[in-house]
């Protein structure tokens, strides 16, 4: 992590500071890690041989894969597929994978709030695309699939706002707080003397390094210790480097106890330390597919070795020769060996007959590979490309996809909490300090922002619940054919909102309840006015028809008039009034 990536205001070179407490903390963290080291080395050997860097190993070594141990690279391909699948499915650089919001639904309908949230999202996506974060995330996902723990440092950068630095298993150690979250980071790493002097300055280095640099030994390697932890001596009302929430201390290995290369500070924890899953609450490091599949990886290598050995014996069997054979036995094609024809069983022949059933061996190998595919979720990421669509229906594909997503669900939730949330928070804080975030509207004062993930995997995880809604409405539709009152049991607006939320549909596409109610009221008023107009027109047309009707033609109007006349004739006559008062 170079100095150019750290705000220089937050760094200093202290004099005569006892670094013993920092060394004790780092050594304690290394001791905690020591019980995990053996298993991680074994995982590296069988699954991810080009990753991992442990104590005792030399830097900048162009080591190759030990193909005597790793004959089959299927596990390595599984790890690579998992890393690529998580990158494209969870944090794809090609499409939005997160949205900002607030808990108050009324604020989310405010136009100025929506504009600010959309603008901030776009600015953050631009920062991510300009930085190296997506490459770092891919490496972190591969570390998670194999070693089940990953570490990324997110630091400020002058050119791109943020820059990510990835670490591999064995290169770092972690510490956790009472809540189980990672809050401390330590590592021992190597630097060349020339780079060390350029990074920290000649006066900050030890006398031995200064002398070596003076002698021109700039390519010699020096081990450096680095510790980032909570600053338990900070004064909250102070804003200098010594009172940041987290402190960062770097020193040379084996240098005098008062020598420190640099002490710097961070306002927020710069390390992302996701774990695949914790076996118990006291674990600091995770366990995941790499741990689960280690037995299958060993079995696969053993089966491949046995298959090659059997095939080699079958093609080039061990031979025995009679004593009458002269000279060395030549087993090359077309070779000739001399022997006595008078001696029974003379000549050269196989020691024993080899007949390897390669089909059985291949069956065992393929079964082991299928087990590894399931362990590393390779069958999920490659399900559509590997399935035979001539023999599988869309419904069967959906069922299989749903099953795999349910199994991956807890992992996605863990990664959101330990990787994506800290990444968004750290990036937002850096951009805010650098003035890359616009001033929020007054309505957002005192409001806490929340993050919603809308990646392919996140949406697919939510979309699993849409099948239940569809089944319910299909069932209700069948009942409505028998009893129409059955639809009155359903809340259509609530169903639409729940379905849209599961699919990750933008709130701008689905109207709010209030807006839908206003539209319905307008439609009802328009329908009522139209009905009234139709009734008035019908009455006017009826009156006009009656006015043009001819009497004494035997029409219905004659009948009506005749009926009314009859009724008048049947009424009793009113008695006449006589006299005046």
MOKAPE-V181306 format. One record per residue. N is the residue number from 1. D_LAST is the distance of its C-alpha to the last C-alpha in Angstrom with 1 decimal. Layout:
BEGIN
N&D_LAST + N&D_LAST
END
This chain:
BEGIN
1&123.9 + 2&125.2 + 3&124.5 + 4&122.8 + 5&119.9 + 6&119.3 + 7&117.6 + 8&120.7 + 9&118.7 + 10&118.7 + 11&122.4 + 12&125.4 + 13&129.1 + 14&129.6 + 15&133.0 + 16&134.6 + 17&131.9 + 18&132.9 + 19&131.6 + 20&132.6 + 21&129.1 + 22&128.1 + 23&131.2 + 24&130.5 + 25&126.9 + 26&128.1 + 27&130.9 + 28&128.5 + 29&126.2 + 30&129.2 + 31&130.2 + 32&126.8 + 33&127.1 + 34&130.6 + 35&129.4 + 36&127.3 + 37&130.0 + 38&132.0 + 39&129.0 + 40&127.9 + 41&131.4 + 42&131.3 + 43&128.0 + 44&129.3 + 45&132.4 + 46&130.4 + 47&127.1 + 48&127.2 + 49&130.8 + 50&130.4 + 51&128.1 + 52&128.9 + 53&131.3 + 54&132.9 + 55&135.4 + 56&138.9 + 57&138.0 + 58&139.1 + 59&136.7 + 60&136.6 + 61&138.3 + 62&137.8 + 63&137.8 + 64&137.1 + 65&135.6 + 66&138.1 + 67&137.9 + 68&140.3 + 69&137.5 + 70&134.5 + 71&135.3 + 72&131.7 + 73&129.1 + 74&126.0 + 75&125.0 + 76&125.4 + 77&123.2 + 78&120.5 + 79&120.5 + 80&120.3 + 81&117.5 + 82&115.6 + 83&116.0 + 84&114.8 + 85&111.9 + 86&110.6 + 87&110.9 + 88&109.0 + 89&106.5 + 90&105.9 + 91&106.8 + 92&107.1 + 93&107.9 + 94&106.2 + 95&102.7 + 96&100.5 + 97&101.2 + 98&99.2 + 99&95.9 + 100&94.9 + 101&91.6 + 102&89.9 + 103&88.2 + 104&84.8 + 105&82.9 + 106&80.6 + 107&83.6 + 108&84.9 + 109&81.8 + 110&82.4 + 111&83.7 + 112&86.3 + 113&87.6 + 114&88.0 + 115&89.9 + 116&92.2 + 117&93.0 + 118&93.7 + 119&95.9 + 120&97.8 + 121&98.4 + 122&99.7 + 123&102.0 + 124&103.4 + 125&104.0 + 126&105.8 + 127&108.1 + 128&108.8 + 129&109.7 + 130&112.0 + 131&113.8 + 132&116.0 + 133&113.5 + 134&113.1 + 135&116.8 + 136&117.1 + 137&114.2 + 138&116.0 + 139&119.1 + 140&117.2 + 141&115.6 + 142&119.0 + 143&120.3 + 144&117.4 + 145&118.1 + 146&121.7 + 147&122.2 + 148&118.5 + 149&118.5 + 150&118.3 + 151&118.4 + 152&117.3 + 153&117.5 + 154&114.7 + 155&116.0 + 156&115.0 + 157&116.5 + 158&116.7 + 159&116.2 + 160&113.8 + 161&112.1 + 162&113.2 + 163&116.3 + 164&117.0 + 165&120.3 + 166&120.8 + 167&123.3 + 168&124.8 + 169&125.6 + 170&128.5 + 171&128.1 + 172&125.5 + 173&124.4 + 174&120.9 + 175&119.5 + 176&116.1 + 177&113.9 + 178&112.2 + 179&109.4 + 180&111.9 + 181&111.3 + 182&114.3 + 183&114.9 + 184&118.6 + 185&121.0 + 186&124.7 + 187&127.4 + 188&131.1 + 189&131.7 + 190&134.5 + 191&134.8 + 192&137.7 + 193&139.2 + 194&138.3 + 195&134.6 + 196&134.7 + 197&136.0 + 198&133.5 + 199&130.6 + 200&131.4 + 201&133.9 + 202&137.6 + 203&137.4 + 204&135.0 + 205&137.4 + 206&140.3 + 207&143.8 + 208&144.9 + 209&142.3 + 210&143.1 + 211&146.8 + 212&146.2 + 213&144.0 + 214&146.7 + 215&149.2 + 216&146.9 + 217&145.9 + 218&142.3 + 219&142.0 + 220&142.9 + 221&140.2 + 222&138.8 + 223&136.4 + 224&133.4 + 225&131.0 + 226&127.3 + 227&124.7 + 228&121.0 + 229&119.2 + 230&116.5 + 231&117.5 + 232&117.5 + 233&118.8 + 234&116.1 + 235&114.2 + 236&110.6 + 237&110.0 + 238&113.0 + 239&112.8 + 240&116.5 + 241&118.4 + 242&119.6 + 243&116.1 + 244&114.6 + 245&113.1 + 246&116.0 + 247&119.6 + 248&122.1 + 249&125.9 + 250&128.7 + 251&132.5 + 252&135.7 + 253&137.1 + 254&140.2 + 255&139.9 + 256&140.4 + 257&137.7 + 258&136.4 + 259&136.1 + 260&132.5 + 261&131.7 + 262&128.1 + 263&125.2 + 264&121.8 + 265&118.2 + 266&115.0 + 267&111.4 + 268&110.6 + 269&112.9 + 270&114.4 + 271&115.5 + 272&113.6 + 273&115.1 + 274&113.2 + 275&114.4 + 276&113.7 + 277&113.1 + 278&114.4 + 279&116.2 + 280&115.4 + 281&113.9 + 282&117.3 + 283&118.4 + 284&118.7 + 285&119.5 + 286&117.6 + 287&118.5 + 288&117.3 + 289&118.3 + 290&121.8 + 291&122.5 + 292&120.9 + 293&122.8 + 294&126.2 + 295&127.5 + 296&126.4 + 297&128.0 + 298&131.3 + 299&131.0 + 300&130.4 + 301&133.5 + 302&135.6 + 303&134.5 + 304&135.2 + 305&138.6 + 306&139.4 + 307&138.3 + 308&140.4 + 309&143.4 + 310&143.1 + 311&142.7 + 312&145.7 + 313&147.8 + 314&146.8 + 315&147.7 + 316&150.7 + 317&151.9 + 318&154.6 + 319&158.0 + 320&161.3 + 321&164.7 + 322&167.8 + 323&171.0 + 324&172.5 + 325&170.0 + 326&171.9 + 327&170.4 + 328&166.8 + 329&164.0 + 330&162.1 + 331&158.5 + 332&157.5 + 333&156.5 + 334&159.6 + 335&162.0 + 336&165.2 + 337&166.7 + 338&170.1 + 339&170.8 + 340&173.4 + 341&172.6 + 342&174.9 + 343&172.9 + 344&169.9 + 345&166.5 + 346&168.1 + 347&166.2 + 348&162.8 + 349&159.7 + 350&156.4 + 351&156.7 + 352&153.6 + 353&151.1 + 354&147.7 + 355&144.6 + 356&141.4 + 357&138.1 + 358&136.3 + 359&133.0 + 360&132.7 + 361&133.6 + 362&131.0 + 363&128.4 + 364&129.0 + 365&129.0 + 366&125.7 + 367&124.1 + 368&125.2 + 369&123.8 + 370&120.4 + 371&120.4 + 372&121.1 + 373&118.3 + 374&115.8 + 375&117.2 + 376&116.9 + 377&113.6 + 378&115.3 + 379&113.6 + 380&110.3 + 381&111.2 + 382&112.9 + 383&110.8 + 384&109.2 + 385&112.4 + 386&114.5 + 387&112.2 + 388&112.7 + 389&109.4 + 390&110.3 + 391&110.2 + 392&107.5 + 393&103.8 + 394&101.5 + 395&100.0 + 396&103.4 + 397&104.3 + 398&101.1 + 399&101.9 + 400&105.4 + 401&104.3 + 402&101.7 + 403&104.3 + 404&106.7 + 405&104.1 + 406&103.2 + 407&106.9 + 408&107.1 + 409&103.9 + 410&105.4 + 411&108.1 + 412&105.5 + 413&103.7 + 414&107.0 + 415&107.9 + 416&104.6 + 417&105.1 + 418&108.8 + 419&109.3 + 420&106.2 + 421&104.2 + 422&107.2 + 423&108.0 + 424&104.5 + 425&104.5 + 426&108.0 + 427&107.3 + 428&104.0 + 429&105.7 + 430&108.6 + 431&106.3 + 432&104.2 + 433&107.3 + 434&108.5 + 435&105.2 + 436&104.5 + 437&101.0 + 438&98.1 + 439&96.1 + 440&93.3 + 441&89.7 + 442&88.2 + 443&86.2 + 444&89.4 + 445&90.7 + 446&91.7 + 447&91.0 + 448&93.8 + 449&94.6 + 450&95.0 + 451&97.0 + 452&95.9 + 453&98.6 + 454&97.7 + 455&101.1 + 456&101.6 + 457&102.8 + 458&100.0 + 459&97.3 + 460&99.0 + 461&99.1 + 462&95.3 + 463&94.7 + 464&96.1 + 465&92.8 + 466&90.8 + 467&92.1 + 468&90.2 + 469&86.9 + 470&87.5 + 471&88.3 + 472&85.1 + 473&82.8 + 474&84.7 + 475&84.2 + 476&80.5 + 477&80.1 + 478&81.6 + 479&79.2 + 480&76.3 + 481&77.1 + 482&76.4 + 483&73.7 + 484&72.0 + 485&70.8 + 486&74.5 + 487&74.3 + 488&71.7 + 489&74.6 + 490&76.4 + 491&76.0 + 492&76.8 + 493&76.8 + 494&79.2 + 495&81.4 + 496&81.7 + 497&82.6 + 498&85.2 + 499&86.7 + 500&86.9 + 501&88.6 + 502&91.2 + 503&92.0 + 504&92.3 + 505&89.6 + 506&88.8 + 507&85.5 + 508&84.6 + 509&84.3 + 510&81.9 + 511&78.6 + 512&77.5 + 513&74.7 + 514&72.4 + 515&73.2 + 516&72.7 + 517&69.3 + 518&68.1 + 519&69.2 + 520&67.4 + 521&64.2 + 522&64.5 + 523&65.1 + 524&62.1 + 525&59.8 + 526&61.2 + 527&60.7 + 528&57.1 + 529&56.4 + 530&58.2 + 531&56.2 + 532&52.9 + 533&54.0 + 534&55.0 + 535&51.6 + 536&49.8 + 537&52.1 + 538&51.5 + 539&47.7 + 540&48.2 + 541&50.6 + 542&48.3 + 543&45.4 + 544&47.8 + 545&49.1 + 546&45.7 + 547&44.9 + 548&48.0 + 549&47.6 + 550&47.3 + 551&44.8 + 552&45.7 + 553&49.3 + 554&49.2 + 555&49.1 + 556&47.7 + 557&44.8 + 558&43.9 + 559&44.1 + 560&41.8 + 561&39.2 + 562&39.6 + 563&39.1 + 564&35.9 + 565&34.7 + 566&35.5 + 567&33.6 + 568&30.5 + 569&31.0 + 570&31.5 + 571&28.1 + 572&25.6 + 573&22.8 + 574&19.4 + 575&16.9 + 576&14.5 + 577&10.8 + 578&9.5 + 579&6.7 + 580&3.6 + 581&0.0
END
